[in-house]
Amino acid sequence: MSLSSIVWVGAKFSFLFSVSIEFLQLFLRLGTFQLSDIFYNTLGGLFGGLIYYIGYKMKHRKGN
């Protein structure tokens, strides 16, 4: 897999999961709906995908 596809998948899933949680909080009145939570969780998914890619490439380096 390429770097862009891994990072895209991480961002997409973290965004969708975060939006789901925020809407549940809004509709069930269990918390507050905050756009900053969605933004920071999506950013975390981006960084998580990047870290995964780096770790995968380090583990599967040629010559080891």
Buried (B, 14 or more C-beta within 10 A) or exposed (E): EEEEEBBBBBBEBBBEBBBEBBEEBEEEEEEEBEEEBBEEBBEBBBBBBBEBBEEEEEEEEEEE
